[in-house]
Amino acid sequence: MTDHYQAQPQTYDTTTYPPQPEQPPATHRAQARARRPIGLLLTVAIVAATVGGGVATLVGGLVGAGGERAGGPGAGVSGTNVSTSSAGTVAGVAQAVMPSIVEIRAGGAAGQSTGSGVIISEDGEIITNNHVISGAETVQVGLSDGKTSTADVVGTDPGKDLALIKLRGASGLKAAALGDSGKLTVGEEVVAIGSPEGLTGTVTSGIVSALDRDVTVAKEPGQEQRLPDTGWPFEFGGRQFNGDTGDSKTTYKAIQTDASLNPGNSGGALINMRGEIIGINSAMYSPSAAGESAAGSVGLGFAIPVDTVKSVLGDLREGDR
């Protein structure tokens, strides 16, 4: 901050104007006294600006552009950069990543399922949950601009509840940046984007509640016994949630979050405050599925770590099942 001093016009009593000539020494003293506060104000302004800049630098060093500790990566990420002016805010993350999140409608003999997905390449590769597209004969993808395209299933990994689909004839799409889930800490802020109940582009936020939770889900198509108004059934801590997972099941390490997740969020993104994907939302507790009176999310959601996604991405691209 810089202060600009502007001399104020002097006012005189008209009965004594012009000033009496015998007073110059007093006038010089008054002018000298008037100059001192100016110098003091400028000094204070400079000191305040210096201190303010120092505090901003200190806070920036401790927090970083996206809530990271000092020493963490400071460079922006490609694809889903959060603008400098909105770094570290839910609004900034949502604006940056929204174009990379899609709604998925998969149709098959068992009916239609709705979920979400994350664009990871400009030519239309999309990561989602296996349970979103399992058994699908047709896959329709709704983009953030309102357009709908057909996608083909490229590869699936039921053991990790992941799948890769690809839009036909796509180009120039905005790909999301994949982060590093191994650097997550409990209490870190996160943002979730998906299409719960078909409400595309829904943004919620929360924190990382826990890491490395053992979550068990159905592995094979047709095992999920999923109802339209319930979440994907899963097991955690020896209990079943949202229905029976069936006999064929798999267990993976998950990120637990209290960001609100609901049916349709499956396959969507869990994002850090730098705009990087750190998880694929996969399971959530829905009280209505357990016969309770309350409905919707109760802050008990799980996401597959993005490091798991990166570890199988090559196999998914090769079509391994």
C-alpha positions in Angstrom: 0.0 0.0 0.0 1.3 3.5 -0.9 0.0 6.6 0.6 -0.2 9.8 -1.5 0.0 13.1 0.4 -2.0 16.0 -1.0 -1.6 19.3 0.7 -4.9 20.7 1.9 -5.7 24.4 1.0 -5.2 26.7 3.9 -8.0 29.0 5.0 -7.5 32.4 6.6 -9.6 34.7 8.6 -10.3 37.6 6.1 -9.8 40.2 8.8 -6.1 39.3 9.2 -5.3 38.3 5.6 -2.6 38.7 4.4 -0.6 37.3 7.3 1.3 39.8 9.2 4.9 40.1 8.0 6.3 40.0 11.5 5.4 36.3 11.9 7.7 34.5 9.4 9.6 32.5 12.1 6.4 31.1 13.5 5.2 30.2 9.9 8.5 28.4 9.2 8.1 26.4 12.5 4.5 25.5 11.6 5.6 24.3 8.1 8.3 22.3 9.7 5.9 20.7 12.1 3.5 20.0 9.2 6.2 18.2 7.3 7.0 15.7 10.1 3.6 13.9 10.0 3.9 13.4 6.3 7.3 11.7 6.7 5.9 9.6 9.5 2.9 8.6 7.5 5.0 7.5 4.5 7.3 5.6 6.8 4.4 3.8 8.4 2.9 3.0 5.0 6.2 1.5 3.8 6.6 -0.5 6.9 3.0 -1.7 6.7 3.4 -2.7 3.1 6.6 -4.6 4.0 5.1 -6.4 7.0 1.9 -7.2 5.0 4.0 -8.6 2.1 6.1 -10.6 4.6 3.0 -12.1 6.2 1.5 -12.9 2.8 4.8 -14.6 1.8 4.9 -16.5 5.1 1.3 -17.7 4.8 1.8 -18.6 1.1 4.9 -20.6 2.0 3.1 -22.5 4.7 -0.1 -23.1 2.9 0.9 -23.1 -0.8 -1.4 -22.5 -3.8 -3.7 -25.3 -2.8 -3.4 -26.0 0.9 -0.1 -27.8 0.7 2.7 -27.5 3.3 5.9 -25.6 2.5 8.2 -27.6 0.3 5.3 -29.1 -1.7 5.1 -28.6 -5.5 4.4 -25.0 -6.3 4.0 -25.2 -10.1 0.6 -25.3 -11.7 -0.8 -28.5 -13.1 -1.8 -28.9 -16.8 -5.3 -29.4 -17.8 -7.2 -28.3 -14.8 -5.2 -25.3 -13.5 -7.0 -23.3 -10.8 -6.6 -19.6 -11.5 -4.3 -17.7 -9.2 -7.1 -15.4 -8.1 -9.2 -18.3 -6.9 -6.6 -20.8 -5.8 -7.6 -22.8 -2.8 -11.3 -22.1 -3.1 -14.1 -24.4 -3.9 -15.3 -22.0 -6.6 -11.9 -22.0 -8.2 -11.7 -25.8 -8.2 -15.2 -26.2 -9.5 -14.6 -23.7 -12.4 -11.3 -25.4 -13.4 -12.4 -29.1 -13.2 -16.1 -28.9 -14.2 -15.4 -29.3 -18.0 -13.6 -32.6 -17.3 -16.5 -34.2 -15.4 -19.3 -36.1 -17.3 -22.5 -37.9 -16.7 -22.7 -41.6 -17.8 -25.9 -43.5 -18.6 -25.3 -47.2 -19.2 -28.1 -49.3 -20.6 -28.3 -53.1 -20.7 -30.6 -56.1 -20.1 -30.8 -55.4 -16.4 -31.9 -51.8 -17.0 -30.1 -48.4 -16.9 -27.6 -47.2 -14.4 -26.4 -43.6 -14.0 -23.0 -42.5 -12.8 -20.2 -40.0 -13.4 -16.8 -40.0 -15.0 -13.6 -38.0 -15.4 -12.1 -37.1 -18.8 -8.3 -37.9 -18.7 -7.4 -37.3 -22.4 -8.2 -34.7 -25.1 -9.5 -37.5 -27.4 -12.2 -38.7 -24.9 -10.7 -41.3 -22.5 -12.9 -41.3 -19.4 -12.3 -43.1 -16.1 -15.3 -44.3 -14.1 -16.3 -47.1 -11.8 -16.7 -50.6 -13.2 -20.1 -50.9 -11.4 -21.4 -47.9 -13.4 -20.9 -49.6 -16.8 -20.9 -53.3 -15.9 -23.1 -55.3 -18.2 -23.8 -52.3 -20.4 -24.8 -52.7 -24.0 -24.9 -49.0 -24.7 -23.0 -46.1 -23.0 -24.1 -42.5 -23.4 -22.0 -39.6 -22.0 -23.3 -36.2 -21.2 -20.6 -33.5 -21.4 -20.5 -30.3 -19.3 -21.6 -28.2 -22.3 -24.8 -30.2 -22.7 -23.8 -32.3 -25.6 -24.3 -36.1 -25.5 -21.9 -38.6 -27.1 -21.7 -42.4 -27.4 -18.8 -44.1 -25.7 -17.3 -47.6 -26.0 -15.9 -49.6 -23.1 -12.2 -50.0 -23.5 -11.2 -51.9 -20.5 -12.4 -52.8 -17.0 -10.8 -53.9 -13.7 -13.6 -55.4 -11.5 -11.1 -56.1 -8.8 -10.5 -52.4 -8.3 -13.9 -51.3 -9.5 -12.5 -49.2 -12.3 -13.2 -48.9 -16.0 -12.0 -46.9 -19.0 -14.4 -45.8 -21.7 -13.8 -43.7 -24.7 -15.9 -41.2 -26.6 -16.3 -41.8 -30.4 -14.7 -39.2 -32.6 -13.8 -36.8 -29.7 -11.1 -34.2 -29.8 -10.0 -31.1 -28.0 -11.6 -32.0 -24.7 -10.3 -30.6 -21.4 -8.5 -33.4 -19.6 -8.3 -33.4 -15.8 -4.9 -33.5 -14.1 -4.2 -36.6 -12.0 -2.7 -35.8 -8.6 -0.9 -37.8 -6.0 -3.1 -39.5 -3.4 -0.1 -40.7 -1.5 0.5 -37.2 -0.3 -3.0 -36.8 1.2 -3.4 -36.0 4.9 -6.5 -36.5 7.1 -8.3 -33.2 7.4 -7.2 -31.9 4.0 -10.0 -30.1 2.1 -11.5 -31.8 -0.9 -14.2 -31.1 -3.5 -16.5 -33.7 -5.2 -18.1 -33.2 -8.6 -20.6 -35.6 -10.2 -24.2 -36.2 -11.2 -26.1 -37.4 -8.1 -29.7 -38.4 -9.0 -29.0 -37.1 -12.5 -28.3 -33.6 -11.3 -25.2 -33.0 -13.6 -22.4 -30.8 -12.4 -23.2 -31.0 -8.7 -20.4 -29.7 -6.5 -19.9 -30.6 -2.8 -17.0 -30.1 -0.5 -15.6 -31.5 2.7 -12.4 -33.0 4.1 -10.5 -36.3 4.0 -11.9 -38.1 6.9 -9.6 -41.1 6.9 -7.2 -43.0 4.7 -6.7 -46.7 3.7 -10.2 -47.8 4.6 -11.0 -51.4 3.5 -14.1 -51.2 1.4 -15.7 -54.3 -0.2 -18.0 -54.1 -3.3 -19.5 -56.5 -5.7 -17.1 -57.6 -8.4 -19.2 -59.1 -11.2 -22.0 -57.6 -13.2 -25.5 -58.4 -11.9 -24.3 -58.8 -8.3 -25.0 -55.4 -7.1 -28.8 -55.7 -6.5 -28.9 -52.0 -6.9 -32.3 -50.1 -6.6 -32.9 -46.8 -8.3 -33.0 -44.8 -5.1 -30.1 -46.4 -3.2 -26.4 -46.2 -3.4 -24.0 -48.8 -4.6 -23.9 -51.6 -2.0 -20.7 -52.1 -0.1 -19.3 -53.6 3.1 -17.2 -51.8 5.6 -16.1 -52.9 9.1 -17.9 -56.2 8.8 -21.2 -54.6 8.0 -23.2 -54.4 4.8 -24.5 -51.0 3.5 -27.1 -50.3 0.8 -27.9 -53.9 0.1 -26.3 -57.3 -0.5 -23.0 -57.2 -2.4 -23.4 -60.8 -3.5 -20.9 -63.7 -3.5 -18.4 -62.3 -5.9 -16.7 -59.3 -4.3 -13.5 -57.4 -4.0 -11.9 -55.2 -1.4 -9.8 -52.1 -2.0 -8.1 -49.4 0.1 -10.2 -46.2 -0.1 -10.2 -42.6 0.9 -13.0 -41.7 3.3 -14.6 -38.3 3.0 -17.5 -36.3 4.4 -18.1 -34.5 1.1 -21.7 -35.2 0.3 -22.0 -38.1 -2.1 -25.3 -39.6 -3.4 -26.3 -42.2 -6.0 -25.0 -41.0 -9.3 -21.7 -39.6 -7.8 -20.1 -43.0 -8.5 -17.2 -42.6 -11.0 -17.0 -38.9 -10.4 -14.0 -36.9 -9.1 -12.7 -36.2 -5.6 -10.4 -33.2 -6.1 -7.7 -31.5 -4.0 -7.6 -27.7 -3.7 -5.1 -27.4 -6.6 -7.6 -28.8 -9.0 -6.0 -32.3 -9.2 -8.0 -35.5 -9.2 -7.0 -37.5 -6.1 -9.8 -40.1 -6.0 -12.7 -41.6 -8.0 -15.8 -41.6 -5.8 -17.2 -45.1 -5.5 -19.3 -45.8 -2.5 -21.5 -44.0 -0.1 -23.8 -44.8 2.8 -27.5 -44.1 2.1 -29.8 -44.4 5.1 -32.9 -45.0 2.9 -31.3 -48.2 1.6 -31.0 -49.4 5.2 -34.7 -48.8 6.0 -34.0 -45.7 8.0 -36.2 -42.6 7.8 -33.4 -40.2 6.7 -32.3 -40.1 3.1 -29.3 -39.0 1.1 -25.7 -38.6 2.2 -24.7 -38.6 5.9 -21.1 -37.8 5.3 -19.8 -41.3 4.9 -18.3 -41.6 1.4 -15.4 -43.5 -0.1 -13.2 -42.9 -3.1 -10.6 -45.1 -4.9 -7.2 -43.3 -4.6 -5.9 -41.9 -7.9 -2.6 -43.7 -7.4 -4.6 -47.0 -7.8 -6.1 -45.5 -11.1 -2.7 -44.7 -12.4 -1.3 -48.1 -11.5 -3.9 -49.9 -13.8 -4.4 -47.3 -16.5 -2.0 -49.0 -18.9 -3.9 -52.3 -18.6 -7.2 -50.6 -19.0 -6.0 -49.0 -22.2 -4.9 -52.4 -23.5 -8.4 -53.7 -22.8 -7.4 -56.1 -20.1 -10.4 -57.4 -18.1 
